[in-house]
Structures are given as structure tokens and as C-alpha cells.
Amino acid sequence: MDLCTGRCDEYCAGVSARSASVPRLSRRWTPCALFVTGCIATATLMAMSGVVANTEALLVLRVATGAGSALIFVSGGMLAARLSSLSSRATGLVLGLYYRGTGWA
């Protein structure tokens, strides 16, 4: 969602659609496989958007890129939760680093 206008663009629509389908996908594939697939798909689609000039094609690529990055976000969160379960003292740190980042952005 665009914080300035409050509108949800096509990227947000792709993220929302894929995020809703991840629980079903995670029954069939591991979070690691979903994470790697999301990384490859997102990188490929971003590279493709650099060579496409057609507006309709860019719209489709943005929706698909949003779906790929949702795979990264949700499955990465599952992997971070698994990692944090190894040490109860590090739970907040691991999940905080994953969802918030290092804070140097």
C-alpha cells in the first residue's frame, strides 16, 4: 500500500494474492524451497521489467513480482521462526532482524 496516497497498487495486489496462497503451498513444499523459488522468480521478473516498455506487460510483471516477493517474505518468516526456536533467548532478535532489518536503511 502506498503510504502517501493510501492506495494499493498492482505490486501490493500481487503480494496480497500470493501471501494468501502460501499456507496451501507450504503443505506441498518446504519453506526453503518456497524461499529460493521466490528469490529466483523475483530476480528474474525484475530483470525482465528492465527490458519491457509496454505498459500492460509492466503491469503484469509488477503483479508477478509482488507474488514472488510475497513468497520470500512469508517463507523467510517461517525460516526465521524455525531458527529462533533453537534458542529462546534469541527469538526476539532473530525475528526482529528478519522483519525489521538492521535499521541502517
MOHUBEL-V161322 format. One line per field, one symbol per residue. phi: phi as a letter, one per 20 degrees, with the letter a starting at -180 (. if undefined). burial: # if it has 16 or more other C-alpha atoms within 10 Angstrom, else .. Layout:
# MOHUBEL-V161322
phi: ???
burial: ???
This chain:
# MOHUBEL-V161322
phi: .fffdmedefffffffffffefgffffecfgfffffffffffffffffffdddfffffffffffffffffgfffffffffffffffbffegffffffffenenef
burial: .........#######.##..#........#..######.##..##..#........#.######################..#......#..##..#.......
